Amino acid sequence: MRIERINHVQISVPLGSEDEVRRFYCGVLKLTEVPKPDALRGRGGLWLTVGDQAIHFGTEEVADRAASKRHVAFEVEDLDAARVELERAGVKILEGIPIPDYDRFEFRDPFGNRVELMQRKSARQRAH
C-alpha cells in the first residue's frame, strides 16, 4: 500500500450551522463551496475547497469542540496580512508554540474548532 495524498479533511460543526459556516469560511477565509453529491445532501453539512484540496463540514453534536486538539492548518501567502484581516473580522488570535521553519498562529472558528495559519519562514522573509 502507498498513500498518495490527503483526499479531504472533515471538520465538525453543530447541526443547522451551514449558513454560519458559509459566512465564516467562505466570507472571512475566502474558501469556495462545492456541491455535495446528491446521495449526501440530506445529511447536512457542506463541502469547500482550498486549491485542489477538500474540506468537508459535517454536522454533529459534540460536547466541547474547544477542548480538542484536532485542527486544520492552512498555509498562507502572507501571514501578517491574514492576521490583520482576521482581527478586522473580530477573530481572536492565539499565538502558537514556535516550530522550526514556520511562523504561525491559531484561532477558534465560530464553532470552537481550532484553525491554524502558517507560513514558511523563508517565504515570509522574501515577502518583507
Buried (B, 14 or more C-beta within 10 A) or exposed (E): EEEEEEEEBBBBBBEEBBEBBBEBBBEBBEBEBEEBEEEEEEEBBBBBEBEEBBBBBBBEEBEEBEEEEEBBBBBBEBBEEBBEBBEEEEBEBEEBEEEEEBBBBBBBBBBBBBBBBBBEBEBBEEEE
